[in-house]
Amino acid sequence: MPKNNQLSDETKSNSTDTSSTDASSAVIGNHENAVVPHKISNHDKLVQTMVMVDGEWINLNDTNDQANMKEDMHKVNKKVVEAQKGIVEAKNSAESAVKYADSAVSASKVNSDAIVAQSSAIDQKAGTLNELITKLSNNTATQFQSITASIDGLQTNVTNYQNDTISKYTQLSDLMQSKVNKGELESVRTQLASSINERIQKGNLITQFNLEAGRTLIQSNKIYFDADSFVMSPNSKAFIPSAYITNINADKITTGTLDAAKFTVKNFSADNIVGGTLSEVVVKTGDNDRYFQTSKDNIYWVRNGSMSLIGNDTYLNSSNGLNIADEKNIQLTTWGGATVNKDGSITNTSGNIGHPKIVIDREGKYNPDDPYGTAFSGGPGDSEITQWVGNKEYTALFYGKGFTVHLNDGNNNSKFSIQKDNKVGVYVGDGDDGSEIRITGSGPIKLQGKYLDDGFDDGMTHTFGNVQVDNLHVRKWLGVDQSKNAIVKTSQGPVTINAYETAEYYFGDIGEGQTGADGIAYIGIEKLFNETVNTTIPYHVFVTAYGPGIIWVDQREHNRFVVKSDQPNLKFSWEIKAKRKGYEQTRLQNVNDKLNHMAATS
């Protein structure tokens, strides 16, 4: 409860007298010192009488009128009497309520910022007792506690609005229940004579534990047991619809019998079976016409009742002739035709003979050239791996005889290709009649060997026929029997230009010059050209005048020559011919030995 406001120091010091009525210990309502009359005087100034009633100061005579003051004092005394009467009734109802009130008054505080108060009350009637404690902050209830007791039962309730928490306990003669709430979380424990139930709920998620005579229920999304061992009594029985056990050891099964005819396991992983033996067990999965099965004699993979895997000593067989591996050879064949289905399966469509197929035959009884690729037709007699893709189209690897790729000469589209990214390839059997070998590439094509032999012989030399070369570099000797021309494009079409050739190796250069006022011109031999010829031995210079006068070569040096004229400033042209370095002594060389050597090695 809040304490009464006290008079200020100034007011106290100015007070010179008090009322003759001693009300300093009077109580109005639930307030101590509620009526304390004071006379406030300042010597000759106006005298006023003030009294506090229910926490408010009342001016008993604003005009110092005695009649008005008496009337006001009468009102005050009347309120005092009424308050005292209420206190007596409160004390007579319950002494404990006064103690709670006194405690609350001493604990309460009032200041200019906020008001925090506590109140308590007890209401007792015939057969019932109610107790209530409330805590207020800024005129708002923040905490609440109540106890209700009757001849039928007991109920307590504790609420904290700031923490959003509530706890409630109810006890009847045949029931005890406790409940705790915090936000959307709720836990409830209910006990009856026949059952005990504990429940925790958050939204739609519920976990509960229920005990009844002869029955226990545990309900939750996940139940976690943390113990060194989990033991059930010897007579206990467990029913588990689905379970995942990290490690299981069949050796721990020391009694009983696992009957394969009655034993069924679903969602079973054999990775964690570390011991024991499963005997006489049939494992089967799949539908009636598509299943995988193990038994004592075989392992079957069946599809539509026509194929089996490792059945009848054949690893894969079909009534239509699809086989992989028996006691003699390994085969993959559709015997003449097949349809590849969307699910990846292969359906035989051709009967019992034909292609395609792959045979690994250790006895070599399959004849690759046989139209049907059947056995016992004059095979090589040695181990072979043969793959047929069509009539006369096969690859064969023979023991001791190498690898063969055979194409169908009656099919122009039958060709052998080695290809990379549609840029580089070698194609055998190309062309309209399938007789071409084509080599393509986005980069250079290199043929490297001791020499290149085209395989043709006309009785004298090798001949290629027609060859087109974009760039040709001959590192050694080049001989041409007939014409050797430069081809130049003209308005009349490409024409040949004949080269000027000499009996010896001469290189030449051509230029123009002019003599000076003294009739002399010095012509230097270009350094780069001079590196290709030998000018330390005699070379030839031809000059022609471009005007009247006489012009001649006066001197020839290793890096220049001198031209003179009888007329000054005479223009002229010149041409130099010098022998190629390294071939200074070569003239009309006989190549009969070279040609004979090429003929002999063809």
VEXPAMI-723070 format. One record per residue: x, y, z of N, C-alpha, C in turn; residue in one letter. Coordinates in steps of 0.02 Angstrom, whole numbers, plus 50000, padded with zeros to 5 digits. Layout:
! VEXPAMI-723070
XYZXYZXYZa...
! end
This chain:
! VEXPAMI-723070
500424994050000500005000050000500445006150000m500275011549965500695017449963500665021350027p501235024350045501265028650104500985035450088k500745039150143500475045850132501025050750116n500855055650075501335060950061501445065050124n502065066950138502245070850197502245078150180q502155082350230502195089550220502905091550203l502985096650163503655099050147503965102250207s504625102850205504985105850262504745112950274d504605116650218504375123550227503705123750262e503265119150244502615118950276502675117250349t503105112350365503205110450435503475116250476k503945119750449504255125350487503775131050497s503315132050452502825137350459502235135450503n502185128950522501625126850563501775128550636s501345132550668501465134750738501005131450787t500495127950761500015124950808499675119250774d499405114750812499025109150785498325109450812t497885105950781497195105650803497145102550871s496655104750909496565101850976496345094650971s496105092850913495895085850904496505081650890t496645076450929497235072050920497055066450872d497195067450809497035062350758497655059650724a498235060550758498865058350725498905050850717s498535047050758498555039750751497915036950721s497485041350698496845038950669496975035650602a496535031250583496585027650520495945028850481v496005031050419495435031750374495505026550319i494995022450311495045017150261495615012450279g496065011450234496645007150245497275011150253n497245017650268497825022050272497965023850345h498615023350363498825025850428498925033350423e498825036950484498915044250486498535047650431n497925045150418497545047850362497275054850378a497145056350444496875062950463497355066250511v497705071150486498175074850529498055082150518v497625085350555497475092450545498055096750569p498205102050534498735106850550498465113850541h498675118250585498545125350575499185128350547k499105131750494499675134850460499595142450469i500075145550504500025152750515500705155850503s500695161950487501315165750478501215172350516n501165171250583501065176950628500435180650610h500475186750585499885190950573499545189350508d499815184750471499505183350407498915178750415k498615176850358498005172750357498165165950387l497725163550430497795157050461497355152050424v497645146350404497275141250369497345134750405q496825130650402496845123950432496815118850377t497315114050377497375108950324497295102150356m496955097550323496885090650348496945086050288v497285080050297497355075150243496825069850251m496435068750199495915063550198496015059250136v496115052750146496225048050090496775050450044d497335053050073497905054950034497865061850004g497365065950020497285072649992497235077750049e497565083350040497525088850090496895093050076w496515094350132495885098250127495965104750166i495845110450131495875117050163495205118050200n495255118450267494645118950307494365125950309l494755131150299494485137950297494905142150251n494715142550189495085146650141495015154050159d494465155850195494335162950209494385164450284t494645159350321494715160250394494025161250427n493515158250391492835158750417492735153150466d492605154450529492545149250579491945144850566q491405147750540490815143650526490965138450473a491305140550420491475135750367491955130550394n492405132450436492895127550462492545122350504m492055124250544491695119350585491325114350540k491015117350488490655112850442491125107950409e491715110250388492215105750356492465100550405d492585102750469492835097950519492305092750533m491675094650530491135089750540491165084350485h491285086550425491335081650370491935077050379k492475079850399493085075850409492975070750463v492685073050520492575068450576492105062850556n491635064450513491155059250490491525053950450k491975056150407492375051350367492835047250411k493095050350464493525046650510493145041150543v492535042650565492125037650599491975031950551v491815033650489491655028350440492265023950426e492845027150422493465023250409493635018750466a493555021250528493695017150587493235011150591q492605012350573492115006850574492325001450524k492575003550463492794998550413493394994650436g493844997950473494454994450497494254989250548i493804991050592493594986150644493294980050611v492874981150560492564975450527493094971150492e493614974450461494144970650427494544966650477a494684969650536495074965850585494684959950612k494024960950621493624955450647493554949750596n493584951250530493504945950479494094941150477s494704943850482495294939350480495904943150502a496224940950556496834944050579497404943150528e497394937550493497924936350444497904941350386s497294943750368497244948650314497584955150334a497544956950399497874963150422498634962450417v498884956350434499604955250429499844955850358k499474952850310499674953350240499634960550217y499114964350241499044971350220499614975450247a499794974450313500344978250342500994976850305d501104970450288501714968650250501724971950183s501144972150150501114975150083501224982650087a500964985850141501054993150148501784994850158v502124991050200502834992450212503264991150151s503044986550106503444984850047503304989349987a502744992949990502544997049932502925003549930s502995006349871503355012649861502965017049813k503005023449824502685028249779503195033549761v503295034849699503725040249677503415043549616n503765048449588503495052349532503525048549467s503915043249463504005039749399503505034049390d503395029749441502965023949434502665022149501a502145018049498501815015549558501835008049557i502155004749606502184997549612501854995749678v501354991249676500984989749737500814982449739a500714979849798500494973049808499874973249854q499404968749839498824968349882498654961149894s498344959749951498144952949966497474953250003s497104947849994496444947550027496264940350039a495904939050093495664932450110494904932950121i494544928450087493814928250093493624921350119d493334921150177493154914750208492404914650220q492094909350192491394908250202491294901150225k490664899450240490534892650263490694887650208a491174883350220491344878050172491864879950120g492064886550116492564888650066493044893550097t493634893850068494154898650088494514900850024l494514907450011494854910349952495394914949975n495994914249945496564918649960496834921349894e496964928049892497164931249829497734936149842l498274935649802498834940449805498934943049735i498964949749728499044952949662499604958149666t500014958549616500534963649610500374968049551k500364974849564500194979749513500814983849495l500864985849433501384990449410501074995149359s501065001849378500745006849334500015004949320n499665003049375498955001349370498824995149327n499344990949315499264984849275499484978949316t499084973649318499264967649356499814963949320a500374962749356500944959249326501004952049352t500794950849415500824944149443500184942849483q500004936349485499364934649515499434927749547f499174927049609499194920549642498534919849681q498244913649675497614912549711497594905349737s497244904549794497134897949823496384897549840i496064892149815495364890949831495294884049861t495024883749921494944877349956494214876549976a493964870449966493274868849986493264861750012s492674859650033492604852850058492704847750002i492614849849937492684845249881493404844749855d493794850249865494464849949836494864856249849g495434856549816495904862049824496174863949755l496234870549743496504872949679496944879049691q497544878849662498014884549665498184886749595t498334893249590498484896249524499004901649534n499564901349496500094906349499500214908749427v500164915449417500234918349350500744923849351t501184923949301501664929349290501554931849219n501204937649212501044940149145501664942449107y502164944949143502774947349109503164941549078q503204935949111503554930049084503114925549042n502454927149038501974923049001501974915949027d501954915149094501964908449125501374907849172t501094901749174500524900149218500624893149245i500524892149310500514885449338499864884649378s499584878649375498944877449406498934870349435k498684869749497498644863249529497924862249554y497654856249537496964854649558496974847849592t496644847649651496604841249688495884840049709q495624834249687494964831949708495064825449746l494524822549768494584816349806494814810549761s494664810849696494854805449650495314807749594d495604813849600496024816449546496524821349573l497124821049545497644826149556497914828149487m497924834649475498174837049409498584843349418q499164843449385499604849349384499714851349311s499714858049300499784860549231500244866649232k500724866949183501184872549176501164874849103v501064881449093501054884349025501574889849020n501904889948962502354895548945502304896648870k501964902048849501844903148778501414897548749g501654894448695501284888948664501484882048693e501934882048742502134875848775501664874348833l501494867948840501054865948894501244858948917e501304858048983501414851349011500884850049064s500594843849062500044842049107500184835149136v500084834549201500134827949234499484826649270r499154821149252498504819449280498544812549312t498314811949374498334805549410497634803749435q497404797849413496784794949437496954788549474l496444785449503496574779149537496754773649486a496514774349423496624769049374497174770649324s497424776849322497914778549271498304784649292s498894785349260499314791249266499494793449196i499394799849181499534802449114499964808649120n500504808849081500934814749076500974816749003e500864823248990500834825548921501194832248914r501584832848858501914839148840501694840848769i501464847048759501194848948694501474855648672q501644856048608501854862348576501504862648509k500994866948503500614867148441500254860548429g500384857448371500074851048354500514845148375n501114846348402501574841048423501414839048494l501324832648505501144830048571501604824248589i501854824348650502204818648678501864816948744t501664810548752501314808748813501534801848837q501454800848902501624794648936501014792748978f500734786748966500114784849000500214777949032n500044777549096500084771249133499394769149154l499224762849138498604759849161498774752849186e498314749849221498424743049245498494738349185a499074735249176499184730549122499354733749055g499454740449052499584743748989499974750249000r500474751448958500864757648961500914760448890t500774766848883500804770148818501334775748820l501804775548771502284780948762502194783548691i502004789748684501854792548618502304798648606q502714798348550503154803948533503434802648463s503654808048431503984807248366504644803548372n504994804248427505634800948437505724799448511k505914793248526506044791148595506784789048598i507154792048643507874790948647508034787748714y508344781748712508564778248772509314778848777f509564781548832510284782248843510474777848902d510694771848886510864767048939511384762248912a511784759348958512274754348938511944748048912d511364746448938511014740448916510264741548922s509894737948881509164738148881508934730948887f508674729148944508534722148960507784721148968v507534715848936506844713748945506834707148981m506304705849018506264699649056506234693649009s506434687749033506444681748990505764680148959p505234681748991504564680148966504264685748923n504654691148913504384696748876504364695248802s503874698248767503804697748695503784704848666k504094705648609504124712348577503844711848506a503424716648489503174717248421503424723948393f503874723748341504174729748311504004729648237i503544733848213503374733848141503964735548097p504384740248118504964742248077505504744548125s506124742348112506674744148157507324744748118a507764748948142508434749648115508924748248171y509314742948164509804740948215510504741848185i510914746048217511564747648188511994741448181t512034737348232512444731348229512034725448256n512044719948219511704713948241512154707948228i512184703548274512614697648270512174691448277n512164687348224511744681348226511974676348280a512604676948303512834672448355512464673548421d512174679448429511814680948491511144677248494k510914674548438510294670648438510484663548458i510394661948522510634655548549510084650348556t509454652448548508914647648554508424648848498t507984644048487507474644648436507734642848367g507294643348318507454641348249507184646748202t507604648648154507374653048100507154648648042l506524648048032506244643847980506204647947915d506574645747864506594649447801505904649847769a505474644947782504804645047752504354650247786a504524652147847504114656847884504464663547896k505104663847879505504669647896505494674647838f505244680647849505204685847798505524692247825t505964695047787506304701247807506184706547753v505954712347773505864717947728506354723547747k506584727247696507064732647708507654730247748n507944724647725508484721347762509154722747729f509654724847768510334726047742510794720847772s511134717047728511584711847751512274714547770a512394721147761513054723947775513234723247849d512734723047893512874722947964512804715947995n512724710647954512734703847980513464701647983i513744701348042514454700048050514604692948074v514094689148086514214682348110513614677948098g513694671548108513144666848101513054664548029g512594659848019512474656947953511724656647940t511524658847880510834658147859510794652147812l510454647047832510424640747793509714639747767s509694636747705509054634947675508584640947670e508864646747652508464652847649508364654847575v507754656147556507604658647490507474666147495v507844669947456507764677247454507454678947387v506894682447388506544684147327506284691247332k506374695047279506124701847277505864703347208t505334707347204505034709047139504334706347132g504054707347073503384704947058503404697647036d502814694847020502784687847003503154686246938n503124690746888503454689246825504114693046817d504304697146866504944700646864505224700546935r505694696146947505944695447014506654692947015y506974693747072507634691047086507564686047143f507864680147134507774674947184508404670847192q508554669047254509094664247269508794657947299t509094652347282508884646047311509504641647321s509394635547341509954631047353510334629447290k509994629047233510314626847171510534632647126d510154637947122510294643147073510124650047101n510364654947063510174661947074509814664147010i509214666547017508814668246959508674675746957y508704678446897508404684946883507924683646825w507274684346838506774682246790506384688446766v506264688646702505864693946672505374690846623r504734691546637504204688746596504274681146587n504614677846632504664670646630505104667846575g505494672046539505864669546481506614670046489s506864673846537507584674646546507774673246617m508374670646627508614669246694509354670646698s509574672646757510284674046770510554668546816l511094665346794511394659746830510864654546845i510544652246794510054646946801510214641346753g510164635246773510314629346731511024629746704n511484632146746512204632546728512334637346670d511864641546653511974646746602511874653446635t512344657846627512324664146664511754668646642y511604668546578511024672246554510774668746492l510154666646492509884663546432509174665946419n508954664746359508294666746339508024661446291s507374660446293507084655546247507164657746174s507304664146162507404666646094508134666746074n508594664346117509284663646097509764668746124g509554673046171510014677846201510404674546256l511054673946247511474670346294512074674546314n512264674046375512914676646397513234671146440i513764668046414514174663546452513834656946468a514084651646438513934644946460514594641346471d514574634746473515194631146489515714631346434e515544633746374516014633646318516234640546296k515794645346295515994652046271515554657346304n515734663546290515354669346314515054672746254i514404674046256514064676946198513604682546221q513544687446176513024692446182512734693146112l512144690546103511874690146035511114690746036t510854693645983510134693545971509964689245911t510464685845884510354680845830509964683845772w510184689445747509914691845684509514698245688g509344700645747508964706845751508704708045821g508614714345838508394715845906508074722845906a507664723945957507374730545969507604732946037t507904738846039508114741746103507534745846130v507274743846187506694747146216506884753446254n506394757546271506524763846306506824762746375k506654757046406506914755846472507614752846470d507924752346410508594749646404508624742146391g508064738746393508054731546380508104730146305s508314724046288508394722046218507894716446204i507504717246151507014712146132507234709046067t507294702346066507494698746006506914698545957n507064699845893506534700145842506684695945781t507224691845781507444688745719507484681145720s507284678045772507334670745772507994668345800g508254662845772508824659545802509474660345763n509494664245710510114665045672510214672445656i510834674445643510964681145620511404685245666g511324691645663511754696445696511314701745729h511574706145772512274706445795512394701845855p513034700445869513214696445926513954697145939k514154695445999514864695246020514984688246047i515524685146022515694678346044516424678246065v516534675746124517224674346147517284666746148i517634663946099517644656746088518354654246098d518454650246150519124647746164519324642146115r518834639146079518994633746033519054636145961e518864642345947518944645045880518504641645828g517894639945845517454636345799517014641045757k517014647445774516584652145737516964654945678y516654654445618516954657045557516714664245547n517154669145552516934676045546516614677645478p516834674145424516574675645358515924672045343d515704667745387515064664345377514494669445380d514034669345332513494674445331513084674645395p513034668845430512624668545490513044668645554y513704668645547514124668745605514034662845651g513874656945622513724651045663514364647045674t514344642845723514924638745740514974632745693a515524629045698515644622945660515624624345584f515874630145563515874631745492516584633345468s517054629645493517744630845471518064636745505g517994637145570518304642645608519064641945608g519414646945634520144646945633520464641645677p520094639045725520374633945768520754636745826g520864643145828521204646245885520694650745922d520884652445983520434656646022520304663145986s519684665445989519504671445953518984675345992e518984681945979518454686346003518174689645941i517554688145925517244690545864516624694545881t516554700145846515954704245854515644705345785q515044702845775514684703945713514194709645723w514164714145674513674719545675513204719045615v513354714845569512944713845510513284708945464g512954707045409513244702345361513894705245332n514434701545337515104703345313515404709445350k515094711345405515364716845444515514714245514e516164713845529516354711045594517054713445611y517214712745675517894713445699518084706945733t518704704945724518934698445750519644699245776a519744696645837520414696345867520584688945874l521084686745835521274679645834521914678745873f521954673045907522564671445942523124670245892y523664674145897524244673345853524154676045783g523584679045767523464681445698523244688745695k523194692045750523074699145749522334701045749g522224707345732521554710345736521324712245666f520694710645650520414711945584519754715745590t519694720845548519054724345540518814723145469v518254719745462518004717845396517384721945380h517384724745318516824728945296516434725345240l515824727345231515394724445180515514728045114n515824724445064515984727745001515364729144959d514804726444977514194727844941513794733644969g514064736845019513724742445051514184748445052n514004753745014514434759645010514484763345077n514004762345120514014765645186514404761745237n514644755745218515044751745264515764754045259s516004757445310516684760045310516954760145382k517614760245385517964760345449518194767545461f518014770245519518154777245533518504777945600s519004782245600519314784445662519224792045663i518854794545712518644801445708518704804745776q518864811245775518914815245836518574821945825k518024823045860517674829445861517504832245792d517384827945743517204830045675517734834545643n518344834445668518884838545641519444834345612k519584828845643520134824545622519854817545613v520024814345557519764807645547520134803945492g520104797345496520354792845445519774788345426v519604788145362519024784645338519234779645285y519134773245299519314767845253518664765045224v518644764445157518044762145123517584767845106g517854773745098517464779645082517374780245006d517004785144984516904786244913516284782844886g516144784244822515544781444791515564773944786d516154771244771516214763944765516544760744825d516654764644879516944761944940517664760044935g518034762744886518734760844876519224766344895s518984771444930519424776944947519654776645020e520244779545031520484780745099520554788345106i520194791145152520194798445159520454800245228r520934805045227521224807545289521074815045292i520734817145345520564824145353520844826645420t520974833145421521224836145483521224843645478g521124846945536521154854145538521864856745545s522334852245559523034854045564523444850345512g524104850345518524534846845469524444839245473p524514835945415524514828645412525224826445396i525514822545440526214820645433526264813145419k526664811545366526834804545351527574803845361l527774799745409528474799345427528714792045420q529274791245386529564784645376530224785145338g530524779345325531154779445287531054782345218k530514780445185530314783545122529574782245112y529274785845065528564785245050528474781244986l528114775744992528004771244935527254771344919d527084773244857526384773544840526094766744820d526514761744812526274755044797526164753644724g526264758444679526174757344607526864756844573f526894752844518527534751844481527374751744407d527664756444368527554756544296528144753644258d528594750344293529184747344262529794751644267g529714758044285530284762544289530324765944357m529814769844371529814773644434529124773244466t529084775844528528434776244561528044782044533h527404781544532526984787044510526374787644556t526204793644574525634794944617525004796344577f525074797644513524494800044476524414807444489g523844809544509523704816644521523754818044596n524174822744613524274824744683524214832244688v523824834644735523774841744748524064843044818q524544847744819524884849444882524854856944891v524594859144950524574866344963525274869144975d525664865745014526344867945028526794861845024n527334862444985527784856744975528494859044990l528824855445034529514856845051529924850445038h530364850844987530794845244970531484846545001v531684842345047532304843545084532924841345046r532854836544999533434834244962533334835044887k533404829744849533404830244776532704830244749w532574834344698531934834644663532064834344589l531774829644556531854828944484531184828944450g531134832344393530524832744355530664830244284v530314825044262530434822244196530164826844141d529584829644152529284833744100529284841144121q528734844644108528724851844120528714853444194s529004859044209528984861844277528814869244270k528214871044289527964877744273527684881144335n527654887744329527254891744376526574892844344a526044892344383525364893244358525114900044382i524894904044333524674910844349523954911644323v523534914644364522844915844344522814922144300k522454921544242522364927144196521634927744178t521484932744136520784933544113520574927844069s521054924344040520904918543998520934912044038q521034912644103521094906744144521814905744167g521954900444206522634899144229523084897344170p523684900244171524184898844118524834897044152v525264893344114525914891344140526444896244118t526914897544161527504901644147528114897044153i528514896944099529104892644098529694896044132n530054892144170530634894744206531254894644160a531684899844167532334900044132532824895944172y533104890644142533554886144178534224885844140e534764884944176535434884944148535764878244162t536334877144129536704870944137537054870544205a537164876344236537474876544302537004880044351e537174879844415536764882844468536924890244474y536534894444439536614901644444536004904744478y536164909744522535644913944550535734920944523f535204924644511535274931344482534874936544519g535064942944504534714948644532534714954144480d534214958444480534134963644429534004970344464i534264975844435534144982344463534284987944413g534214994244435534335000144395534845004644429e535195009044387535675013644414535755019744369g536215024344388536355030344349537065032544365q537435034044311538125036544321538085043744343t538645046044373538665052944397538925057744344g539085063844367539345068944321540015066944292a540365062644331541005060144306540935053844265d540295051444254540185045444214540335038944251g540295038744319540465032744358539875031244405i539705024644413539195022344460539455016244498a539365016144565539575010544608538935006844630y538875000444610538274996444625538474991044677i538184991644737538334986644788537904980444781g538194974644795537814968344794537454967644862i536804966744858536404966144919536694960744965e536744962145030537074957645076536714950845080k536054951045084535674944745090535764940445028l535714943544969535834939744907536544937144904f537014941144929537724939244927537864933044970n537404931745020537494925845062537304919445024e536924919944970536704914044932537164912144875t537604916644856538044915444798538774916344819v539214914044774539934914644786540214919844737n540374925844763540644931344720541394931944724t541704927044757542444927044757542724923844694t542274920544656542464917944591542104922144539i542334922044476542034926444426541274925544422p540934931244417540214931344406540074936144349y539454936344327539284940044267538824945844284h538974951844249538554957744256538384960244186v537744961144173537504963644108537174970444120f537374975544076537104982244083536794984444017v536264988544021535924991143962535784998543975t536005003043928535915010243936535205012143918a534925017143955534275019843941534355026943910y534795027643861534905034043829535515033643782g535655039043744536235038943699536885038943738p537315034843719537965034343752538195027243757g538815026543778539115019843787539205018643861i539025012543884539075010643955539385003743959i539805002644010540144996144018540294994944092w540444988444108540644986444176541394987144180v541624991344226542334992744230542674988044280d542364986644338542674982344389542144977844421q542364971744445541934967044483542284965144548r542004967044603542284965444668541794960644704e542004957944763541584952844796540944955744825h540924962344837540324965244866540034971044825n540374972644766540104977844724540424977244654r540094980944608540404981644541540324988944519f540794991144471540834998144449540634998544375v540155003344361539915004444293540135011544272v540385012144209540585018644182540225019944116k540155026544099539835028544036540225034444006s540175035243938540525040843906540115047143911d539505046643935539075052443945538905053044020q538915059044047538745059844117537995058444129p537855056144190537155055344212536745050744166n537045045344147536705040644102536345035344143l535695034644132535305029444166535395022744132k535375017144173535475010544144535155005344189f535064999144162534854993344201535424988444204s535424984244257535954979244265535664972644287w536004967244274535824960444295536454956744313e536444953744374537024949944398536824942544402i537274938044381537184930844385537814927944416k537704924644475538274921744511538094914544531a538604910444539538494903344555538264902544628k537814897644637537544896144703538094893144746r538104895244810538614892544855538514885044865k539064881344861539034874144870538954870244807g538774873744753538674870344689539094873844634y539654876544653540064880444606540334876044549e540454869544561540764865244511540264860444479q539614861144493539114856544466538864859044399t538864854144350538624855944283538334849744250r537724850244230537384844744196537514838144231l537294837644293537434831744334537024825744309q537324819944306536994813744286536634810744346n535964809444339535564806844394535334799744380v535664796344335535464789544318535494784944379n535994785944421536054781644481535464782844529d535254788944537534684790344581534054787044556k533934787644491533334784544463533354777044469l533934774044456533994766744463533874764544535n534104768444584534014766744654533274766844673h532924771944649532214772444663531824766744631m532014764644572531694758944539531834752544576a532434751844602532614745644637532254744944703a532084750544734531764750244800531004750844797t530734750744737530004751344730529664744844747s
! end
